[in-house]
Structure formats: C-alpha cells, structure tokens
Amino acid sequence: MRIYQYVNKVPGGMMVVPLFIGMLINTFAPNALKIGGFTQALTNQGYPTILAMYLFTVGTKMTLRAAPGMLKRGFGILFAKVGVAIIIALGISHFFNGNLWTLSTLAILAAMNDTNGGMFLALTSTFGTKEDSGTYVVQSIETGPFVTMVVLVGAGLANIPWLTMLSVIAPIFAGAILGNLDRELRDFFGRHEPLIVPFMAFTLGQGINLKSVATAGGPGIALGIAVFVITGIVCVFADRLLGGSGVAGAAASSTAGNAAGTPQAIALADHSYAAIAPIATVQVAASVIVTAVLTPILTAFVYRRRQAKLLGVPDAPIVAAPTGADFGGELGGQGAGYPE
C-alpha cells in the first residue's frame, strides 16, 4: 500500500491527515486510546511534551546568519499577520465590548496570529523556493500562546505573570542558543523536525471534538473565513511588497492547530478568561479546519498565477512536487517547477 504517497497528495498532509484522524478518534471513540501506558501518552495528555519538542526544534533554525532577504520577508509577513489581528481584536474589544457575534477578542487573536507551521512549510516547499520556506524562521515566533499573551497584557486586557510567559518561549530560546552555537546540532534537529509533526498533529486532534466544532456554527466558520481572507490578503501583499512571489504570504493565511490550545492556556494564566475559553477553543478549532481546507487552495492559486506570468501564458498547470510536499525530507527544499 502506498499510504505515504496518498497522504502527501494532501497539501501539508503529514500535518492535516493525522490531525483529522485524531479528531475522528476523539469524536467517535474518545476512550479508545485511554488504556494507560505509552498508548495513552499519544492522546492529548502528551501534547504539551510533543509541542515543547517542536518549539525547541523550531528554535534551532533561528540562526543569526539567516539571509537578510529571508529575515526581511519573514518579519514583513509576521508583522502583517499579527498587526491586522491586533487591530481587529482590539477594535472589537473597544467598540463591541470584546464580543462580536459570540466571537471574543481572545478567539480572534488566537486564530489570526498563529500560522500553521507544518502546513506553511509543506506548501512553500511544494510551491515555493528555499527562501519562501526560510521565512518561517521568523514567523515561528508566533508559535503557541506567547504572542497572544503579550498582546493581551500589553493592551491591558489580561494579567499574566511574566514567568508564565517566559515558560512558553523557553524551549524556543534554548533551541536558538544551541542552533547558533553548533551548526551540526542545528542541522541534526532541522532534519528530524518532520518526525515530530505527525505526532504533534495527532495528539492535538485528540483534544478536538468534531461535534463540538459543529456547535460553533456560523461564528466559528466565519472566523476561519475571516482569518483566511483578511490575513491572506495582507500577507500576500506584504510578501510581494518585500520582493517575494506571494506564495509565502498565501501559505501564512491559516490558523495553527496548536492555536486551539491558546484560549485554555490564557485562561490558566488569567482566570478572568475561564468563562469564555471553552467557546473560544471551539471557534479556533473551527478556524483550524476551515483554513486547512482553504489555505492550500489560495497558495496553489498564487503559485499558478505566478507561473503563468513567468511563462507568459494565460494559465499554467500546478506542478506537483512528489518529494517537496512530504515531511520526510528537508522542508526547506525548493518546490518543483519554481524558478530560482
């Protein structure tokens, strides 16, 4: 059976497919893996450990010698995505008392300012260049609840101890220090990061119930569409403005799977959010699913338009990259058919 090949036909398949398998198991057989030992460790209870491993490996890629072009575009996409999230979330907080059609400031920030890194790397390695994938070195700062915590604290909307905020980014800092001190360590963790992704996705899915996502109804779906449309537009614009093709910007128009855990993380740090954290979690989870479907479509569209312009023809087919899309190889590799 060619399971691996079929999984990789899905954009970001080694992230998306395990995520959906985890959600299906949690929805229809929630106790199937709760038998103790190593098996139960692969349920949602093991997610924090696997996420910490992922954050560490991401940190090792934050080299101070990264190409200036990657850094410039990475920061541009990061500021565009987080900036528009802050403007919208704080606008709703100010004009709608923090609640618009049951969408809270917390849900909007969590969904908008955290990009699905696994999907981003899969899409940029398929449809983009090494430089497109490399912009995630900067964008990985968004990973986890840290940025949301900083925004809420900075806007006076939350009271979170600094030590709690520090604990979120400590794995990233540790990885960054080791990665800059030893190139061999950086290369080692960089090569093996893809092994963590499917486990991280599966354990995350074990914490999402599809029935609960359905109860989010219109607001959850609307949040996902808003994330896709608004952040997609501003990130593509920022990427092109800074010399990119727009592929990296389009690939950043998603909500990270781990963002579904951000509302609860905020509630644990500031109990005033405990009441709205459950519905915010469901809405962010809905956004994860909606953008998981829409973001690959936008990225492929931007890629095809770019190819058509370069080739001077009305339209150009999307060239599949049989090895670029999977998480088994180096995600920073160049996508097939894309010019240097």
C-alpha positions in Angstrom: 0.0 0.0 0.0 1.2 3.5 -0.8 -0.2 5.2 2.2 2.7 7.7 2.4 2.2 8.8 -1.2 -1.6 9.2 -0.7 -1.1 11.2 2.5 1.3 13.5 0.7 -1.3 14.2 -2.0 -3.0 16.4 0.6 -1.3 19.8 1.0 0.6 19.6 4.3 -0.7 16.0 4.5 1.6 14.8 7.3 0.1 17.6 9.5 -3.5 17.6 8.3 -4.2 13.9 8.0 -3.0 12.9 11.5 -4.9 15.9 12.9 -8.2 14.7 11.3 -7.5 11.1 12.4 -7.0 12.3 15.9 -10.2 14.3 15.8 -12.2 11.4 14.4 -11.0 9.1 17.1 -11.7 11.6 19.8 -15.2 12.3 18.4 -16.4 8.8 17.9 -14.3 6.6 20.2 -12.9 9.0 22.8 -11.8 6.3 25.2 -10.2 4.0 22.6 -6.6 5.0 23.4 -7.1 5.7 27.1 -5.7 2.4 28.2 -2.7 3.7 30.1 1.0 3.5 29.4 2.6 4.5 26.2 -0.6 4.3 24.2 -2.4 6.9 26.3 0.7 9.1 26.1 -0.3 9.5 22.4 -3.6 11.1 23.4 -4.0 14.8 24.1 -2.3 14.5 27.5 1.0 14.0 25.7 0.5 17.1 23.5 2.4 19.6 25.8 5.6 17.5 25.7 5.5 17.0 22.0 4.8 20.7 21.4 7.8 21.6 23.6 9.9 19.3 21.4 8.6 21.0 18.3 9.2 24.5 19.7 12.8 23.5 20.5 13.5 22.2 17.0 11.9 25.3 15.5 14.2 27.4 17.7 17.3 25.7 16.4 16.5 27.2 13.0 16.7 30.8 14.2 20.2 31.4 13.1 21.6 34.9 13.3 23.3 34.3 9.9 20.0 33.8 8.1 19.9 35.5 4.7 18.8 39.1 5.0 16.1 38.6 2.4 14.5 35.8 4.4 14.6 37.8 7.6 13.1 40.9 5.8 10.2 38.9 4.3 9.7 36.8 7.4 9.3 39.9 9.6 7.1 41.6 7.0 4.7 38.6 6.9 4.8 38.3 10.7 4.1 42.0 11.3 1.3 42.0 8.7 -0.4 38.9 10.1 -0.1 39.8 13.8 -0.7 43.5 13.1 -4.0 43.0 11.4 -5.0 40.6 14.2 -4.3 43.2 16.8 -6.2 45.9 15.0 -9.3 43.8 14.6 -9.2 42.2 18.0 -8.7 45.5 19.9 -11.3 47.2 17.7 -13.8 44.6 18.8 -12.7 44.9 22.4 -13.2 48.7 22.2 -16.4 49.1 20.1 -18.2 45.8 20.9 -17.1 45.2 24.5 -15.0 42.3 23.4 -17.7 40.3 21.8 -19.0 40.3 18.2 -21.5 37.6 17.3 -20.0 35.5 20.1 -16.5 36.0 18.7 -14.3 37.2 21.5 -11.1 39.2 21.4 -9.4 36.1 22.7 -10.7 33.8 19.9 -9.8 36.3 17.2 -6.3 36.8 18.4 -5.7 33.1 18.9 -6.9 32.2 15.4 -5.4 35.1 13.5 -1.9 35.5 14.8 -0.6 31.9 14.8 0.2 30.3 11.4 0.1 26.6 10.9 3.8 26.0 10.6 3.6 22.4 9.3 1.3 23.4 6.5 3.3 26.5 5.7 6.5 24.5 5.3 4.7 21.8 3.3 3.1 24.4 0.9 6.2 26.6 0.5 8.4 23.6 -0.2 5.9 22.4 -2.8 5.0 25.7 -4.5 7.8 28.0 -3.4 11.6 28.3 -3.0 14.1 27.7 -0.2 13.7 31.4 0.6 9.9 31.1 0.9 10.3 28.2 3.4 13.1 30.1 5.2 10.8 33.0 6.1 9.2 30.7 8.7 12.4 31.1 10.8 11.0 34.5 11.8 7.3 33.5 11.7 7.8 30.7 14.1 7.8 33.4 16.8 4.0 33.2 16.5 4.0 29.5 17.6 2.0 28.9 20.8 0.2 31.3 23.1 3.1 33.7 23.7 2.2 36.4 21.2 -1.4 36.4 22.3 -0.3 36.7 25.9 1.9 39.7 25.0 -0.8 41.5 23.1 -3.5 41.0 25.8 -1.1 42.1 28.5 0.2 45.0 26.5 -3.3 46.2 25.8 -4.3 45.9 29.5 -6.8 43.1 28.7 -5.1 40.4 30.8 -2.9 40.0 33.9 -0.4 37.2 33.2 2.7 36.6 35.3 5.9 37.2 33.4 7.3 33.7 34.4 4.3 32.0 32.8 5.0 33.9 29.6 8.7 33.1 29.8 7.9 29.4 30.2 6.1 29.4 26.8 9.1 30.6 24.8 11.9 29.0 26.9 12.1 25.9 24.5 12.5 28.2 21.5 15.2 30.2 23.2 17.0 27.0 24.2 16.9 25.7 20.7 18.0 29.0 19.2 21.1 29.1 21.5 22.2 25.6 20.6 21.4 26.1 17.0 23.6 29.2 16.8 26.4 27.6 18.8 26.7 24.4 16.8 25.8 24.1 13.1 25.8 20.3 13.3 23.2 20.4 16.1 21.1 22.8 14.1 21.3 20.6 11.0 20.5 17.5 13.1 17.4 18.9 14.7 16.4 20.5 11.4 16.5 17.2 9.6 14.5 15.5 12.3 11.8 18.1 12.9 9.5 16.5 10.3 9.3 13.4 12.5 7.6 15.3 15.3 5.0 16.9 13.1 2.6 14.0 12.6 2.7 13.0 16.3 2.1 16.6 17.3 -0.9 16.8 14.9 -2.4 13.5 16.1 -2.2 14.4 19.8 -3.6 17.8 19.1 -6.5 16.2 17.2 -7.1 14.0 20.3 -8.2 17.2 22.1 -10.7 18.4 19.4 -14.3 17.0 19.1 -15.9 17.5 15.7 -19.3 17.6 17.3 -18.2 20.5 19.4 -16.8 22.2 16.4 -20.2 21.9 14.7 -21.8 23.7 17.7 -19.6 26.7 16.9 -21.8 27.1 13.9 -21.7 30.3 11.9 -19.3 32.2 14.2 -16.6 29.5 14.1 -16.9 29.1 10.3 -17.0 32.9 9.9 -13.8 33.2 12.0 -12.0 30.7 9.8 -13.1 32.5 6.6 -12.1 35.9 8.1 -8.6 34.6 9.0 -8.2 33.2 5.5 -9.4 36.3 3.7 -8.0 39.0 5.8 -4.6 37.6 6.7 -4.3 36.1 3.3 -4.7 39.5 1.6 -2.3 41.4 3.9 0.3 38.6 4.0 0.4 38.2 0.2 0.6 41.9 -0.2 3.4 42.2 2.4 5.3 39.3 0.7 5.1 40.8 -2.7 6.0 44.3 -1.4 9.2 42.9 0.0 10.2 41.1 -3.2 8.6 37.7 -2.8 6.2 35.9 -5.1 3.3 35.9 -2.7 3.5 32.2 -2.2 4.8 32.5 1.4 2.2 35.1 2.2 -0.6 32.9 0.9 0.8 29.9 2.9 0.6 32.1 6.1 -3.2 32.5 5.8 -4.0 29.7 8.2 -4.7 29.1 11.8 -2.2 26.8 13.6 -3.5 23.6 15.1 -1.9 24.4 18.4 -3.8 27.7 18.4 -6.8 25.7 19.6 -5.0 25.3 22.9 -4.3 29.0 23.3 -7.6 30.1 24.9 -7.2 27.5 27.6 -3.6 28.5 28.1 -4.7 32.1 28.6 -7.5 31.1 30.9 -5.0 29.1 33.1 -2.7 32.2 33.3 -5.6 34.7 33.8 -8.7 33.2 35.3 -10.9 36.1 34.1 -10.9 34.3 30.7 -12.1 31.0 32.1 -15.7 31.6 31.2 -15.1 32.3 27.5 -12.2 29.9 26.9 -14.4 26.9 26.1 -16.4 28.6 23.3 -13.2 30.4 22.1 -11.4 27.0 21.9 -14.3 25.5 19.7 -14.3 28.6 17.4 -10.5 28.5 17.0 -10.7 24.8 16.3 -13.3 25.5 13.6 -10.9 28.1 12.1 -8.1 25.5 12.1 -10.3 23.2 10.0 -11.6 25.9 7.6 -8.2 27.3 6.9 -6.7 23.8 6.5 -9.0 23.5 3.5 -8.8 27.0 2.1 -5.1 27.9 2.6 -3.7 25.3 0.2 -6.2 26.4 -2.5 -5.0 30.0 -2.2 -1.4 29.0 -2.2 -1.8 26.9 -5.3 -3.7 29.8 -7.0 -1.0 32.3 -6.2 1.6 29.8 -7.5 -0.3 29.2 -10.7 -0.7 32.9 -11.4 3.0 33.4 -10.8 3.9 30.6 -13.1 1.6 31.9 -15.8 3.1 35.4 -15.6 6.7 34.0 -15.7 5.9 31.7 -18.7 3.9 34.4 -20.5 0.8 32.2 -21.0 -2.8 32.7 -19.9 -2.7 29.8 -17.4 -0.3 27.2 -16.2 -0.9 23.9 -14.5 0.2 23.4 -11.0 3.3 21.2 -11.0 3.2 18.6 -8.3 6.3 18.0 -6.2 6.3 14.3 -5.2 9.0 14.8 -2.6 8.8 18.5 -1.7 5.4 18.3 0.0 6.2 15.5 2.4 7.6 15.9 5.8 10.1 13.1 5.4 12.7 15.2 3.5 14.0 18.6 4.1 11.2 21.1 4.2 13.4 23.9 3.1 14.0 22.4 -0.3 12.9 24.1 -3.5 9.5 23.2 -4.9 9.4 21.5 -8.3 9.0 23.8 -11.3 9.6 27.0 -9.4 12.5 29.2 -10.8 15.4 30.3 -8.6 
